[in-house]
């Protein structure tokens, strides 16, 4: 029996009341950040809390909501002090969709439920030092050996690889085929011999990204996602899911961002017509990104790329506006609250690049959704 809207809201509220305390009032702070860096001392407990909470969500039927129910639940959840699910997001929103769409029945049976319950964590092993935007140029090789494959290569920019159980790896299985046709997607056991994870320190001070070295790592053929040499199509499913998740990154932008920037400008006597114009464009860009992210009437894949483009535009405007308003305060703590915005400005470029640059999003929209001629490959 399907819940009525009122029935769903009542059931969701009862579930949240039973498992979470109300969200406390935020402590006064000038700090503005897009990406929360989890300090190493708290990381293990953050991961445990995320796993417990995701398990409760899954068992109660709230883990895979869509449409109006997803919006209702998110609105209700905002009033509660819920654990941060960030350590599980790659597994939930990038790896699981590829397994569901392309994995064998056996692979789905073994891995989908543990991923969706938060029992298993995952990372993405796609980008390489010489294969970022041109992802199909990956050089990591997999050589068949009986019922297994021996994988050797290097991956980079892998979020959460240091605590992942599984890695979704795009590797080259046919070096003689055209680059898009010689790829296969595998699930790699991140605890297997030959897997080495090294953290990458970011300019924000955090180290959520990693480089991963694969030295003759044995991967069973049963852990292949999709057909042999058909990894590009399976990888596109993951990338589309990632874009959809990152299109929702507008939710990571502080809701009072425009008001706080206006207050900073007013405090400095810098709320000029030019500054007001920048603030107005920023507000419009954030509103547009939020509307498209809801995706009403749009093809989900197209909506993901459009929303990602709009989020990127909003972030660029936010950085431009903050730089114009705050000036030297961003580089040195002058006691006027401006330096608290430095994390925002340092984190914005990473969020803009993640999931594909603007050029990649425009190419996707042009070729796959508008039917325009393809770029030469």
C-alpha positions as CSV (number, residue, x, y, z in Angstrom):
1,X,0.0,0.0,0.0
2,X,1.4,3.4,-1.0
3,X,1.4,6.2,1.6
4,X,-0.7,9.3,1.0
5,X,1.4,12.5,1.2
6,X,0.1,13.1,4.7
7,X,0.6,9.5,5.7
8,X,4.2,9.5,4.5
9,X,5.0,12.7,6.3
10,X,3.5,11.3,9.5
11,X,5.4,8.0,9.2
12,X,8.7,9.9,8.4
13,X,8.3,12.3,11.3
14,X,7.6,9.4,13.7
15,X,10.8,7.6,12.4
16,X,12.9,10.7,12.8
17,X,11.5,11.4,16.3
18,X,12.4,7.9,17.3
19,X,16.0,8.0,16.2
20,X,17.3,11.5,16.2
21,X,17.5,14.5,18.5
22,X,16.3,17.9,17.2
23,X,19.0,19.9,15.4
24,X,20.6,22.4,17.9
25,X,20.8,26.1,17.1
26,X,24.1,26.7,15.2
27,X,26.8,28.3,17.2
28,X,27.6,31.9,16.1
29,X,30.4,31.8,13.5
30,X,31.6,33.8,10.5
31,X,33.0,30.7,8.9
32,X,31.8,29.9,5.4
33,X,32.7,26.6,3.7
34,X,31.4,24.4,0.9
35,X,33.2,21.2,1.8
36,X,33.4,20.0,5.4
37,X,36.8,18.5,6.1
38,X,36.6,15.7,8.6
39,X,39.6,15.7,10.9
40,X,41.4,12.4,11.2
41,X,40.6,12.1,14.9
42,X,36.9,12.1,14.2
43,X,36.9,10.2,10.9
44,X,36.4,6.7,12.3
45,X,33.4,7.8,14.5
46,X,31.9,9.8,11.6
47,X,32.1,6.7,9.4
48,X,30.6,4.4,12.1
49,X,27.7,6.9,12.7
50,X,27.0,7.2,9.0
51,X,26.8,3.4,8.7
52,X,24.5,3.0,11.6
53,X,22.2,5.8,10.3
54,X,22.1,4.5,6.7
55,X,21.3,1.0,8.0
56,X,18.3,2.5,9.9
57,X,17.2,4.4,6.8
58,X,17.4,1.3,4.6
59,X,15.6,-1.0,7.0
60,X,12.7,1.5,7.5
61,X,12.3,2.1,3.7
62,X,13.7,5.6,3.6
63,X,17.0,5.0,1.9
64,X,15.9,5.2,-1.8
65,X,13.1,7.8,-1.9
66,X,12.3,9.7,-5.1
67,X,10.3,12.7,-6.1
68,X,7.9,14.3,-3.7
69,X,8.7,11.8,-0.9
70,X,12.5,12.6,-1.2
71,X,11.8,16.3,-0.9
72,X,9.4,15.8,2.0
73,X,11.9,13.7,3.9
74,X,14.8,16.0,3.2
75,X,12.7,19.0,4.5
76,X,11.8,17.1,7.7
77,X,15.4,15.8,8.2
78,X,16.7,19.4,8.2
79,X,15.1,19.8,11.7
80,X,17.1,16.9,13.2
81,X,20.7,16.4,14.2
82,X,21.4,13.5,11.7
83,X,24.8,11.9,11.1
84,X,26.7,13.0,8.0
85,X,26.4,10.4,5.2
86,X,29.3,11.9,3.2
87,X,31.6,8.9,3.7
88,X,29.0,6.7,2.0
89,X,27.9,8.9,-0.9
90,X,30.2,7.4,-3.6
91,X,28.9,3.9,-2.8
92,X,25.3,5.0,-2.6
93,X,25.0,7.4,-5.5
94,X,27.8,6.4,-8.0
95,X,28.8,2.7,-7.6
96,X,25.4,1.2,-6.7
97,X,23.6,2.6,-9.7
98,X,26.2,1.0,-12.1
99,X,25.9,-2.3,-10.4
100,X,22.1,-2.2,-10.5
101,X,22.1,-1.2,-14.2
102,X,24.9,-3.4,-15.5
103,X,25.9,-6.0,-12.9
104,X,25.1,-9.7,-13.1
105,X,22.4,-11.0,-10.8
106,X,25.2,-12.6,-8.7
107,X,27.0,-9.3,-8.4
108,X,23.8,-7.4,-7.4
109,X,23.0,-10.1,-4.8
110,X,26.4,-9.9,-3.2
111,X,27.0,-6.1,-3.3
112,X,23.8,-4.0,-3.7
113,X,22.3,-4.5,-0.2
114,X,25.6,-4.0,1.7
115,X,26.2,-0.8,-0.2
116,X,22.7,0.5,0.2
117,X,22.6,-0.4,3.9
118,X,26.0,1.3,4.5
119,X,27.7,-1.9,5.5
120,X,30.2,-1.5,2.7
121,X,31.9,1.7,1.6
122,X,33.2,2.3,-2.0
123,X,35.3,4.7,-4.0
124,X,35.7,5.4,-7.6
125,X,38.9,4.5,-9.5
126,X,38.5,6.3,-12.8
127,X,40.9,9.3,-13.2
128,X,44.6,8.8,-13.8
129,X,47.5,11.2,-13.9
130,X,47.2,11.2,-17.8
131,X,43.5,10.6,-18.1
132,X,41.3,13.1,-16.4
133,X,38.9,14.9,-18.7
134,X,39.9,12.4,-21.4
135,X,38.8,9.5,-19.2
136,X,38.8,6.9,-22.1
137,X,42.6,7.3,-22.2
138,X,43.1,5.3,-19.0
139,X,46.2,3.1,-19.0
140,X,45.6,0.9,-16.0
141,X,45.8,-2.6,-17.5
142,X,43.9,-5.8,-16.7
143,X,45.3,-9.1,-18.0
144,X,43.2,-12.3,-17.9
145,X,44.6,-15.1,-15.8
146,X,42.0,-18.0,-15.7
147,X,38.9,-16.9,-13.8
148,X,40.6,-13.7,-12.6
149,X,42.3,-10.6,-13.9
150,X,45.6,-9.1,-12.9
151,X,45.3,-5.3,-12.6
152,X,48.2,-2.9,-12.6
153,X,48.2,0.9,-12.8
154,X,47.6,4.1,-10.9
155,X,44.4,6.1,-10.1
156,X,44.1,9.6,-8.7
157,X,41.5,11.9,-7.1
158,X,39.7,9.0,-5.4
159,X,37.5,10.4,-2.7
160,X,37.3,8.2,0.4
161,X,39.6,5.5,-1.0
162,X,41.4,5.4,2.4
163,X,38.3,4.0,4.1
164,X,36.7,2.2,1.2
165,X,36.0,-1.5,1.0
166,X,35.4,-1.6,-2.7
167,X,36.8,0.4,-5.7
168,X,34.9,0.8,-8.9
169,X,37.8,0.6,-11.4
170,X,37.8,1.5,-15.1
171,X,40.6,-0.5,-16.7
172,X,41.9,-1.3,-20.2
173,X,41.3,-5.0,-21.1
174,X,42.0,-4.7,-24.9
175,X,45.0,-2.5,-25.7
176,X,44.5,-2.9,-29.4
177,X,40.9,-1.7,-29.5
178,X,39.8,1.9,-30.0
179,X,40.1,3.6,-26.6
180,X,36.4,3.7,-25.8
181,X,35.9,0.0,-26.8
182,X,38.8,-1.7,-24.9
183,X,37.6,-0.8,-21.4
184,X,36.0,-2.9,-18.7
185,X,34.6,-1.9,-15.3
186,X,35.4,-4.0,-12.2
187,X,34.8,-4.0,-8.5
188,X,38.2,-4.1,-6.8
189,X,38.7,-5.3,-3.2
190,X,40.5,-2.3,-1.6
191,X,41.9,-4.6,1.0
192,X,43.5,-7.0,-1.5
193,X,47.3,-7.5,-1.8
194,X,48.8,-5.0,-4.1
195,X,46.4,-2.1,-3.3
196,X,48.2,1.0,-1.9
197,X,46.3,4.2,-1.0
198,X,48.2,7.5,-0.4
199,X,46.3,10.7,0.7
200,X,46.6,13.9,-1.3
201,X,46.8,17.1,0.8
202,X,44.5,19.8,-0.6
203,X,45.0,23.6,-0.4
204,X,42.1,23.7,2.0
205,X,44.2,21.6,4.4
206,X,42.1,18.5,4.1
207,X,43.0,15.2,2.5
208,X,39.7,13.7,1.3
209,X,41.3,12.7,-2.1
210,X,43.7,9.9,-2.6
211,X,46.0,8.4,-5.2
212,X,45.7,4.6,-5.5
213,X,48.4,2.3,-6.8
214,X,47.4,-1.1,-8.1
215,X,50.3,-3.6,-8.3
216,X,49.3,-6.9,-9.8
217,X,46.0,-6.9,-8.0
218,X,43.9,-10.0,-8.6
219,X,40.2,-9.4,-9.4
220,X,37.8,-12.2,-10.0
221,X,35.9,-12.0,-13.3
222,X,32.8,-12.5,-11.3
223,X,33.4,-8.9,-10.0
224,X,33.1,-7.4,-13.5
225,X,30.3,-4.7,-13.9
226,X,28.8,-5.3,-17.3
227,X,30.2,-7.0,-20.4
228,X,33.9,-7.5,-21.2
229,X,35.2,-4.5,-23.1
230,X,31.9,-2.8,-22.4
231,X,33.1,-0.7,-19.5
232,X,32.6,2.7,-21.1
233,X,28.8,2.3,-21.1
234,X,28.8,1.1,-17.5
235,X,31.1,4.0,-16.5
236,X,28.8,6.5,-18.1
237,X,26.0,5.3,-15.8
238,X,28.3,6.1,-12.8
239,X,29.3,9.4,-14.2
240,X,25.7,10.4,-14.9
241,X,24.8,9.5,-11.3
242,X,27.7,11.5,-10.1
243,X,26.6,14.5,-12.1
244,X,23.1,14.2,-10.7
245,X,24.5,14.1,-7.1
246,X,26.8,17.1,-7.8
247,X,24.0,19.0,-9.5
248,X,22.5,18.8,-6.0
249,X,25.6,20.5,-4.7
250,X,23.6,23.7,-4.7
251,X,22.4,22.4,-1.4
252,X,25.9,22.6,0.0
253,X,25.9,26.3,-0.6
254,X,25.0,28.1,2.6
255,X,21.3,29.2,2.2
256,X,22.1,32.7,3.5
257,X,25.2,33.1,1.3
258,X,23.9,36.2,-0.5
259,X,22.7,37.8,2.7
260,X,26.0,37.2,4.4
261,X,28.0,38.7,1.5
262,X,25.6,41.7,1.4
263,X,26.2,42.2,5.2
264,X,30.0,42.1,4.6
265,X,29.7,44.6,1.8
266,X,27.5,46.9,4.0
267,X,30.0,46.6,6.9
268,X,32.8,47.9,4.6
269,X,30.7,50.6,2.9
270,X,31.1,48.7,-0.3
271,X,27.5,47.9,-1.2
272,X,27.8,49.9,-4.4
273,X,25.5,49.5,-7.5
274,X,28.1,47.2,-9.0
275,X,28.2,45.0,-5.8
276,X,24.4,44.9,-5.8
277,X,24.4,43.8,-9.4
278,X,26.8,41.0,-8.6
279,X,24.7,39.9,-5.6
280,X,21.6,39.9,-7.8
281,X,23.2,37.7,-10.4
282,X,24.4,35.4,-7.7
283,X,21.0,35.1,-6.2
284,X,19.4,34.4,-9.6
285,X,22.1,31.7,-10.4
286,X,21.5,29.9,-7.1
287,X,17.7,30.0,-7.6
288,X,18.0,28.7,-11.2
289,X,20.3,25.8,-10.0
290,X,17.9,24.9,-7.3
291,X,14.9,24.8,-9.6
292,X,16.6,22.7,-12.3
293,X,18.0,20.3,-9.6
294,X,14.3,19.5,-8.8
295,X,14.2,18.2,-12.4
296,X,10.5,18.5,-13.0
297,X,9.7,17.5,-16.6
298,X,13.4,17.1,-17.6
299,X,15.3,14.1,-18.7
300,X,17.2,13.1,-15.5
301,X,20.6,12.8,-17.4
302,X,20.1,16.2,-19.1
303,X,18.9,17.8,-15.8
304,X,22.1,16.5,-14.1
305,X,24.4,18.3,-16.6
306,X,22.3,21.5,-16.7
307,X,22.2,21.6,-12.9
308,X,25.9,21.0,-12.7
309,X,26.5,23.9,-15.2
310,X,24.3,26.2,-13.2
311,X,25.9,25.3,-9.9
312,X,29.3,25.9,-11.4
313,X,28.2,29.3,-12.7
314,X,26.8,30.2,-9.3
315,X,30.1,29.2,-7.6
316,X,32.1,31.3,-10.1
317,X,29.8,34.3,-9.4
318,X,30.1,33.7,-5.6
319,X,33.9,33.6,-5.8
320,X,34.0,36.7,-8.0
321,X,31.6,38.6,-5.6
322,X,33.4,37.5,-2.4
323,X,36.8,38.5,-3.9
324,X,35.4,42.0,-4.9
325,X,33.8,42.6,-1.5
326,X,36.3,41.1,0.9
327,X,39.6,41.9,-0.9
328,X,42.7,41.5,1.3
329,X,40.7,40.1,4.2
330,X,40.6,36.8,2.3
331,X,44.4,36.4,2.6
332,X,45.0,37.6,6.1
333,X,42.8,37.6,9.2
334,X,42.2,41.3,9.8
335,X,39.6,40.7,12.4
336,X,36.7,41.9,10.2
337,X,35.2,38.4,9.4
338,X,36.5,38.3,5.8
339,X,39.1,35.7,6.4
340,X,36.4,33.2,7.4
341,X,35.4,33.0,3.7
342,X,38.8,31.6,2.6
343,X,37.7,28.0,2.9
344,X,34.7,28.8,0.6
345,X,37.0,30.3,-2.1
346,X,39.5,27.5,-1.8
347,X,36.9,24.8,-2.0
348,X,34.8,26.2,-4.9
349,X,37.3,25.2,-7.7
350,X,37.2,21.5,-6.5
351,X,33.5,21.4,-6.6
352,X,33.4,23.0,-10.0
353,X,35.8,20.4,-11.5
354,X,34.3,17.4,-9.7
355,X,32.1,15.2,-12.0
356,X,33.3,17.0,-15.1
357,X,34.2,20.5,-16.2
358,X,31.8,23.0,-17.9
359,X,33.3,21.9,-21.2
360,X,32.4,18.3,-20.6
361,X,28.9,19.1,-19.5
362,X,28.3,21.2,-22.6
363,X,29.7,18.4,-24.8
364,X,27.3,15.9,-23.2
365,X,24.3,18.1,-23.7
366,X,25.2,18.9,-27.3
367,X,26.0,15.3,-28.4
368,X,23.6,13.2,-26.3
369,X,20.6,15.4,-25.8
370,X,20.6,17.9,-28.7
371,X,21.9,15.5,-31.4
372,X,24.7,17.9,-32.5
373,X,27.7,16.5,-34.4
374,X,30.2,14.7,-32.1
375,X,33.6,15.9,-31.4
376,X,36.4,14.1,-33.3
377,X,37.8,11.2,-31.3
